[in-house]
Amino acid sequence: MHDSPRVVVLAGGVGGSRFTLGVRGALRERGIDDTARVLTVVVNTGDDLWLSGVRLQPDIDSVTYALAGVNDTQRGWGRAGDTERVNHELREWGAGWPWFTLGDLDLGTHLARTGWLREGLTPTQVIERMSRRWPLGARLLPMTDAEVDTIVRVRDGDGIRSLHFQEWWTRHRATLEPVGFVNPGIESAAPAPGVVEAIADADVVLFAPSNPVVSIGPILSVPGVRDALRATSAPVVGVSPIIGGRVVRGMADVCLTAIGVETSAAAVAAHYGARTDGGLLDAWLIAEEDADLAGNVERRGIRPVIRPLWMTDAAASTALAAAALDAGHG
C-alpha cells in the first residue's frame, strides 16, 4: 500500500454514510489530510426517484450531508435543523407522496440538482458541482449516470405487483412480501465515468456495511463493475451488515430472505463470494458476536476478520474503518 493509499468504498444508506465518515477519519488519523485525493466513494443510485417534478438521490445526499457535517443524525436522513413548510404545502395541494417527507433545505438540494440535469449536466457532473459547496474530503461518484430506479415486485393477494423501492420501504416499511428486486434498464447502463478506473487503481476496495440487496446490489449489477472488482490488484474487503444474526438497521433481513439468503454474516459473505472462486471478496469483517462463524467464512475462501462492528459514534466508525483498511493487507 502506498503512503497515501487509494481507497474505494462502495456505499449506500445510513450505514454507508457512517462507514464513509469512518474511512475519512481513519485516513486522517494516518496523517493523510487531503483525503479527497485518495478516497473515492461509489454510491448507490437505485434509490433515486422523480417526485413532484424533482429528482431525488437519497443515498447520494445521505453521504454528502454526512461528510459535510450537516446531516440529521437523529432521523438518519436529511438535513439537521430542517423544516417542512413546503412539504406541508404539497400535501395541501394533494401533490407528491403524503408519506414521503421532503425537508425545505433538502428540497433546495433537489431543485438545484433538477435544474442542472435539465441544463444537460450528467449526475456525475451534478455531484461534482454539489461537492464544491462543502469540503467533503472524498470524491463521490454515482454508480451510473443512467436512471435505474429499484422496483420491488411484491405479493399482493393472489397476484404480483410492482412498486418503487421508496414506496415499499418508506410507506409500507417493507411489510409487503417482496418476491424480487429489479432495476429496469440496468443491463444497458454503464458505470459512471471514473468508477472502473478508481477500482482498477485502488490499493484497497471496501464494501460498506450497507444493505447487500438494495444498496450494494444495484452497484454490483451495473455492467462492468463486477468485472472491475474481480480484475483489480487491490484486495476487496467487506464489512458485515449483520451482527449476531440481526440486521443493524432497516429491513435488510426482508430483502435477504426474498433472494434466498439467510440473515447471517456468513451467508452474506457467501452471497458476495470469494474472489478465488469467481466472487468478489478477499476478506470479510464479522462481529465479535459472530466469531463462531469465522470457520464457515474461511471455508468459502474468504479470510474472516473479527472486530467490533457497532458504529455507535465517530470514534467507533473510525476504528471499524481502520480495521477494514488493515484487513486488506492482513
Salt bridges, closest charged atoms under 4 A:
ASP34 OD2 - ARG37 NE 3.56
ASP61 OD2 - HIS110 ND1 3.61
ASP61 OD1 - ARG113 NH2 2.44
ASP72 OD2 - ARG75 NE 3.12
GLU84 OE2 - ARG75 NH1 3.17
GLU92 OE2 - HIS88 NE2 3.73
ASP106 OD2 - HIS110 NE2 3.48
GLU128 OE1 - ARG132 NH2 2.83
ASP149 OD1 - ARG55 NH2 2.84
ASP149 OD2 - HIS164 NE2 3.46
ASP156 OD2 - ARG161 NE 2.86
GLU167 OE2 - ARG171 NH1 3.00
GLU177 OE1 - ARG155 NE 3.30
ASP203 OD1 - HIS2 ND1 2.83
ASP203 OD2 - ARG6 NE 3.34
ASP227 OD1 - ARG230 NH1 3.72
ASP282 OD2 - ARG275 NH2 2.76
ASP326 OD1 - ARG30 NH2 2.94
